[in-house]
Amino acid sequence: MTTTPQAVRRASPRTRRAATPPDPARPLLPNTEPVRLLDPTGTPLPARTDYPEPPVEVLRELYRRMVLGRRFDTQATALTKQGRLAVYPSSRGQEACQVGAVLAVRDTDWVFPTYRESMALVARGIDPVEVLTLLRGDWHCGYDPTEVHTAPQCTPLATQCVHAAGLAYGEAYQGRDTVALAFIGDGATSEGDFHEGINFAAVFKAPVVFFVQNNRYAISVPLSRQTAAPSLAYKGVGYGVPSEQVDGNDPVAVLAVLTRAVAHARAGNGPFLVEAHTYRMEAHTNADDASRYRDGAEVDAWRDRDPVARLETYLRARGVLDDAAVAELAEQAEAYAADLRTRMNEQPTVDPMSLFDHVYAEPTPQLIEQREQVRAELAAARDEEGDA
């Protein structure tokens, strides 16, 4: 049975435990150690009152989407080798962050992804072919952002932080309880737009959750060359933004922390900054050779902290997951990947003139001139084909 994106969205649990927003008067500093609710083997740690564990049915849905997301990621990586994608930034190893984040927000909230959030967008219920349209080079964005409340994937570092702050402020100004979730990589925290966005959100109490996935490298630049701060979560302190750090390979903790961060923003307390400590298992993109700047021992150490296996072990121990359920889900994931392969192997019809659509609300004289030049070149090429 093929698992459609619509089925992924419909399967989302609608009954969730109400989260208690953090006290606005709490200290701004994060916990000195990342929040963790499961150890690397999947064994539960002592319960915490500040970050209660999400309901088990939500955790099972989290696991389901993580399995589908990993299979999607593997298939997308294979599509680059087949020439079906121009580039693909894998998020393997970051499944807890990718899926936990979108489960923490409502369908009516807005998500502002980077180029690495393809798995998150699929988990949000967006058609995977539409997600990959940008990376195939067919169109600026394959989905309708207003329909799915998801901004186009952002390639320039940190510009989505400003967009998220502006949208969140506008929604709050109009009396809506919308929250904006801005995905950020560790490298993006070194960019000016990150600081401008978080400062604006703090001053105007815009309901934004800035979610930093610290996967240790900004392409080849290690974290030690990016900051001297004890944690990237500390970057919120200077702007008056409460922050937290979490084990990004602990799916239960990621969802618990982000659920409270979203509740904080929705309650009118302003923005919240979360740093997830995780790791990018694959290269930066298929065009990168990660072996040039990190060794295999480091990768192997993080492989032992696999977030999918971690959650599976826990759910099995809780008695809500067994061999049959795991096998059925694996079958669904294979059907999902097969459907993606079939549709991605269909050659898209691309109109070269569409390059000039949606660049400006009103085309500039220069854009009109360029458009007419391309139109003339296409007409000349058709005439030459006719003569031949």
C-alpha positions as CSV (number, residue, x, y, z in Angstrom):
1,M,0.0,0.0,0.0
2,T,1.4,3.4,-1.0
3,T,1.6,5.9,1.8
4,T,0.5,9.2,0.3
5,P,1.5,12.6,1.7
6,Q,-2.2,13.2,2.5
7,A,-2.2,10.0,4.6
8,V,0.8,11.2,6.4
9,R,-0.9,14.4,7.4
10,R,-4.2,12.8,8.3
11,A,-2.5,10.3,10.6
12,S,-1.3,13.1,12.9
13,P,-2.7,12.7,16.4
14,R,-5.2,15.5,17.1
15,T,-5.5,14.9,20.8
16,R,-2.4,16.2,22.5
17,R,-1.6,17.0,26.1
18,A,-1.7,20.8,26.6
19,A,1.8,22.1,27.2
20,T,2.5,24.5,30.0
21,P,4.4,27.5,28.7
22,P,7.7,28.3,30.5
23,D,7.5,31.0,33.1
24,P,8.4,34.3,31.4
25,A,10.3,35.2,34.6
26,R,12.6,32.2,34.4
27,P,16.3,32.7,33.9
28,L,17.3,33.2,30.2
29,L,20.2,30.7,30.4
30,P,19.6,27.2,29.1
31,N,20.3,24.1,31.2
32,T,24.0,23.5,31.5
33,E,23.6,20.1,30.0
34,P,21.4,19.3,27.0
35,V,17.9,18.0,28.0
36,R,17.7,14.2,27.6
37,L,14.8,11.9,28.4
38,L,16.3,8.7,26.8
39,D,19.9,7.5,27.1
40,P,21.6,6.5,23.8
41,T,20.4,2.9,24.2
42,G,16.8,4.0,24.4
43,T,16.5,3.5,28.2
44,P,14.3,6.1,29.9
45,L,16.0,8.5,32.3
46,P,14.3,10.0,35.4
47,A,11.2,12.0,34.5
48,R,11.4,15.8,34.5
49,T,8.7,18.2,35.6
50,D,10.0,20.9,33.3
51,Y,9.8,18.8,30.2
52,P,7.1,16.1,30.6
53,E,7.2,13.2,28.2
54,P,4.7,13.5,25.3
55,P,1.8,11.0,25.1
56,V,2.8,7.6,23.8
57,E,0.5,7.7,20.8
58,V,2.3,10.9,19.7
59,L,5.7,9.2,20.2
60,R,4.5,6.3,18.0
61,E,3.5,8.7,15.3
62,L,6.9,10.4,15.7
63,Y,8.6,7.0,15.1
64,R,6.4,6.3,12.0
65,R,7.3,9.6,10.4
66,M,11.0,9.2,11.3
67,V,11.1,5.8,9.5
68,L,9.3,7.2,6.4
69,G,11.6,10.2,6.5
70,R,14.8,8.2,6.6
71,R,13.6,6.1,3.7
72,F,12.8,9.3,1.8
73,D,16.2,10.7,2.5
74,T,17.9,7.5,1.3
75,Q,15.9,7.5,-1.9
76,A,16.5,11.2,-2.5
77,T,20.3,10.6,-2.1
78,A,20.0,7.8,-4.7
79,L,18.2,10.1,-7.1
80,T,21.2,12.4,-7.2
81,K,23.4,9.5,-8.3
82,Q,20.9,8.8,-11.1
83,G,21.0,12.4,-12.3
84,R,17.4,13.0,-11.3
85,L,18.4,15.7,-8.8
86,A,21.0,18.4,-9.2
87,V,21.9,18.3,-5.6
88,Y,20.6,16.9,-2.3
89,P,21.5,17.9,1.3
90,S,20.9,14.8,3.4
91,S,19.5,15.0,6.9
92,R,20.3,11.4,7.9
93,G,21.0,11.3,11.6
94,Q,18.9,14.4,12.2
95,E,15.5,12.6,12.0
96,A,14.5,13.4,15.6
97,C,15.0,17.1,14.9
98,Q,13.4,17.1,11.5
99,V,10.3,15.2,12.5
100,G,10.0,16.3,16.1
101,A,10.0,19.9,15.1
102,V,7.0,19.7,12.7
103,L,5.1,17.6,15.2
104,A,5.5,20.3,17.8
105,V,3.6,22.9,15.7
106,R,0.1,23.0,14.2
107,D,-0.8,22.7,10.5
108,T,-1.8,26.4,10.7
109,D,1.6,27.5,12.1
110,W,4.3,28.6,9.7
111,V,7.5,26.7,9.1
112,F,10.6,28.4,7.6
113,P,13.0,25.7,6.4
114,T,16.5,25.7,5.1
115,Y,17.8,23.7,2.2
116,R,18.3,20.7,4.5
117,E,14.7,20.4,5.7
118,S,13.3,18.2,2.9
119,M,12.6,15.4,5.4
120,A,10.8,17.9,7.7
121,L,8.6,19.0,4.8
122,V,7.7,15.5,3.9
123,A,6.9,14.8,7.5
124,R,4.7,17.9,7.4
125,G,2.6,16.2,4.7
126,I,3.9,18.0,1.6
127,D,4.2,15.9,-1.6
128,P,7.8,14.6,-1.8
129,V,8.0,15.4,-5.5
130,E,6.9,18.9,-4.8
131,V,9.6,19.1,-2.1
132,L,12.3,17.9,-4.5
133,T,11.2,20.2,-7.4
134,L,13.6,22.9,-6.2
135,L,16.5,20.5,-5.9
136,R,15.8,19.1,-9.4
137,G,16.0,22.7,-10.7
138,D,12.4,22.8,-12.2
139,W,11.0,25.7,-10.3
140,H,11.7,28.1,-7.5
141,C,9.4,26.2,-5.1
142,G,7.4,23.1,-5.9
143,Y,4.6,23.6,-3.4
144,D,2.2,26.5,-2.7
145,P,3.6,28.1,0.5
146,T,0.3,29.6,1.5
147,E,-1.6,26.3,1.2
148,V,0.8,24.4,3.4
149,H,2.0,27.3,5.6
150,T,5.5,26.5,4.7
151,A,8.0,29.0,3.2
152,P,10.2,28.0,0.3
153,Q,13.4,26.2,1.3
154,C,16.0,28.8,1.9
155,T,19.5,28.4,0.5
156,P,21.1,31.7,1.7
157,L,22.1,31.3,5.3
158,A,19.8,32.8,8.0
159,T,17.6,34.9,5.8
160,Q,14.6,32.8,6.9
161,C,15.1,34.1,10.4
162,V,14.1,37.6,9.3
163,H,11.2,36.2,7.3
164,A,9.9,34.2,10.3
165,A,10.1,37.2,12.7
166,G,8.2,39.4,10.3
167,L,5.5,36.9,9.6
168,A,5.1,36.1,13.3
169,Y,4.9,39.7,14.2
170,G,2.3,40.3,11.5
171,E,0.2,37.4,12.6
172,A,0.2,38.5,16.2
173,Y,-0.6,42.1,15.2
174,Q,-3.7,40.8,13.5
175,G,-4.8,38.9,16.6
176,R,-3.9,35.3,15.4
177,D,-2.2,32.8,17.6
178,T,0.1,31.6,14.8
179,V,3.7,30.5,15.7
180,A,6.6,30.6,13.3
181,L,9.2,27.9,13.5
182,A,12.5,28.9,11.9
183,F,15.0,26.0,11.2
184,I,18.6,27.1,11.5
185,G,21.9,25.4,11.1
186,D,24.8,26.1,13.4
187,G,26.6,28.0,10.6
188,A,23.7,30.3,10.2
189,T,24.1,31.6,13.8
190,S,27.3,33.4,12.5
191,E,25.2,35.4,10.0
192,G,23.8,38.8,10.6
193,D,20.3,37.9,9.6
194,F,20.1,35.5,12.5
195,H,20.9,38.2,15.0
196,E,18.6,40.7,13.3
197,G,15.8,38.3,13.3
198,I,16.0,37.2,16.9
199,N,16.5,40.8,18.1
200,F,13.5,42.0,16.2
201,A,11.4,39.1,17.5
202,A,12.5,39.8,21.1
203,V,11.8,43.5,21.0
204,F,8.4,43.1,19.4
205,K,7.6,39.8,21.3
206,A,7.0,38.0,18.0
207,P,5.9,34.4,18.5
208,V,8.9,32.6,16.9
209,V,10.8,29.5,17.8
210,F,14.3,29.6,16.5
211,F,15.4,26.0,16.2
212,V,19.2,25.5,15.7
213,Q,20.3,22.1,14.6
214,N,23.9,22.0,15.6
215,N,25.3,19.2,13.5
216,R,28.9,20.2,14.3
217,Y,29.9,21.5,10.9
218,A,29.1,24.5,8.7
219,I,30.0,22.5,5.5
220,S,33.6,21.9,6.5
221,V,34.0,24.5,9.3
222,P,33.8,22.8,12.7
223,L,31.8,24.4,15.6
224,S,35.1,25.3,17.4
225,R,35.8,27.8,14.6
226,Q,32.3,29.3,14.7
227,T,31.8,30.3,18.3
228,A,33.6,30.5,21.7
229,A,30.2,30.3,23.6
230,P,29.6,27.3,25.8
231,S,26.6,26.5,23.7
232,L,24.8,28.1,20.7
233,A,21.8,28.3,23.0
234,Y,23.6,31.1,24.9
235,K,23.2,33.4,21.9
236,G,19.6,34.1,23.0
237,V,20.7,35.7,26.3
238,G,22.0,38.9,24.8
239,Y,18.7,39.6,23.2
240,G,16.6,38.7,26.2
241,V,15.3,35.5,24.7
242,P,15.0,32.4,26.9
243,S,16.8,29.4,25.5
244,E,17.3,25.7,25.9
245,Q,19.6,23.0,24.6
246,V,18.5,19.5,23.9
247,D,20.0,16.2,22.9
248,G,19.0,16.3,19.2
249,N,19.3,12.5,18.8
250,D,16.8,11.9,21.6
251,P,13.4,12.1,19.8
252,V,11.4,12.2,23.1
253,A,13.4,15.1,24.5
254,V,13.3,17.0,21.2
255,L,9.6,16.9,21.0
256,A,9.2,17.7,24.7
257,V,11.4,20.8,24.5
258,L,10.0,22.1,21.3
259,T,6.4,21.6,22.5
260,R,7.1,23.8,25.5
261,A,9.0,26.4,23.3
262,V,6.0,26.6,21.0
263,A,3.6,27.0,23.9
264,H,5.8,29.8,25.3
265,A,5.6,31.7,22.0
266,R,1.9,31.0,21.5
267,A,1.1,32.3,24.9
268,G,2.4,35.8,24.0
269,N,5.8,35.5,25.8
270,G,7.9,36.3,22.7
271,P,10.5,34.1,20.9
272,F,12.3,31.1,22.2
273,L,15.7,29.7,21.1
274,V,16.4,25.9,21.1
275,E,19.7,24.3,20.2
276,A,19.7,20.6,19.3
277,H,23.0,18.8,19.5
278,T,23.0,16.3,16.6
279,Y,25.2,15.1,13.8
280,R,25.0,15.0,10.0
281,M,25.9,11.4,9.1
282,E,26.3,12.1,5.3
283,A,28.3,14.7,3.5
284,H,27.1,18.3,3.4
285,T,25.6,17.5,-0.1
286,N,26.4,14.9,-2.7
287,A,29.0,17.4,-4.1
288,D,30.9,17.4,-0.8
289,D,33.7,15.0,0.4
290,A,33.3,14.9,4.1
291,S,36.3,12.7,4.6
292,R,38.5,15.7,4.0
293,Y,37.5,17.4,7.2
294,R,36.3,14.6,9.6
295,D,37.4,11.1,10.3
296,G,35.5,7.8,10.3
297,A,35.9,7.3,14.0
298,E,33.9,10.4,14.7
299,V,31.1,9.3,12.3
300,D,31.0,5.8,13.9
301,A,30.7,7.3,17.4
302,W,27.6,9.2,16.3
303,R,26.2,6.2,14.4
304,D,25.8,4.5,17.8
305,R,23.5,7.4,18.8
306,D,21.0,6.6,16.0
307,P,17.7,8.5,16.9
308,V,15.5,6.0,15.0
309,A,16.9,2.9,16.8
310,R,16.8,4.9,20.1
311,L,13.0,5.5,19.9
312,E,12.3,2.1,18.5
313,T,13.9,0.4,21.5
314,Y,12.0,2.6,23.9
315,L,8.6,2.0,22.2
316,R,9.2,-1.8,22.2
317,A,9.9,-1.6,25.9
318,R,6.7,0.3,26.4
319,G,4.8,-2.5,24.6
320,V,3.4,-0.3,21.8
321,L,5.7,-1.5,19.1
322,D,6.6,-5.1,18.0
323,D,8.2,-7.0,15.1
324,A,5.0,-7.0,13.1
325,A,4.4,-3.3,13.4
326,V,8.0,-2.6,12.5
327,A,7.8,-4.8,9.4
328,E,4.6,-3.3,8.3
329,L,6.0,0.2,8.6
330,A,9.1,-0.8,6.7
331,E,6.8,-2.1,3.9
332,Q,5.0,1.2,3.9
333,A,8.3,3.1,3.7
334,E,9.4,1.0,0.7
335,A,6.1,1.6,-1.1
336,Y,6.5,5.3,-0.4
337,A,10.0,5.3,-1.9
338,A,8.9,3.3,-4.9
339,D,6.1,5.8,-5.6
340,L,8.7,8.6,-5.3
341,R,11.1,6.9,-7.8
342,T,8.3,6.3,-10.3
343,R,7.2,9.9,-10.3
344,M,10.7,11.4,-10.2
345,N,11.6,9.3,-13.3
346,E,8.9,11.1,-15.3
347,Q,10.5,13.8,-17.4
348,P,9.0,17.2,-16.3
349,T,7.7,19.7,-18.8
350,V,9.5,22.9,-18.2
351,D,8.8,26.3,-19.9
352,P,12.0,28.4,-20.2
353,M,9.9,31.6,-20.1
354,S,8.7,30.7,-16.6
355,L,12.1,31.9,-15.4
356,F,10.8,35.4,-15.5
357,D,7.6,34.7,-13.6
358,H,7.3,35.8,-9.9
359,V,10.6,37.6,-9.9
360,Y,8.9,41.0,-9.2
361,A,5.3,41.9,-8.7
362,E,5.8,44.3,-11.6
363,P,8.5,43.3,-14.1
364,T,11.4,45.9,-14.3
365,P,12.5,47.2,-17.7
366,Q,15.7,45.1,-17.4
367,L,13.7,41.9,-16.7
368,I,11.4,42.6,-19.7
369,E,14.4,43.1,-21.9
370,Q,16.0,39.9,-20.8
371,R,12.7,38.0,-21.2
372,E,12.3,39.3,-24.8
373,Q,15.9,38.2,-25.6
374,V,15.2,34.7,-24.4
375,R,11.9,34.6,-26.3
376,A,13.8,35.7,-29.5
377,E,16.4,33.0,-29.0
378,L,13.8,30.3,-28.5
379,A,12.0,31.4,-31.7
380,A,15.2,31.4,-33.6
381,A,16.0,27.9,-32.4
382,R,12.6,26.7,-33.5
383,D,13.1,28.2,-36.9
384,E,16.4,26.4,-37.3
385,E,14.8,23.1,-36.4
386,G,12.1,23.7,-38.9
387,D,14.6,24.5,-41.7
388,A,16.5,21.3,-40.9
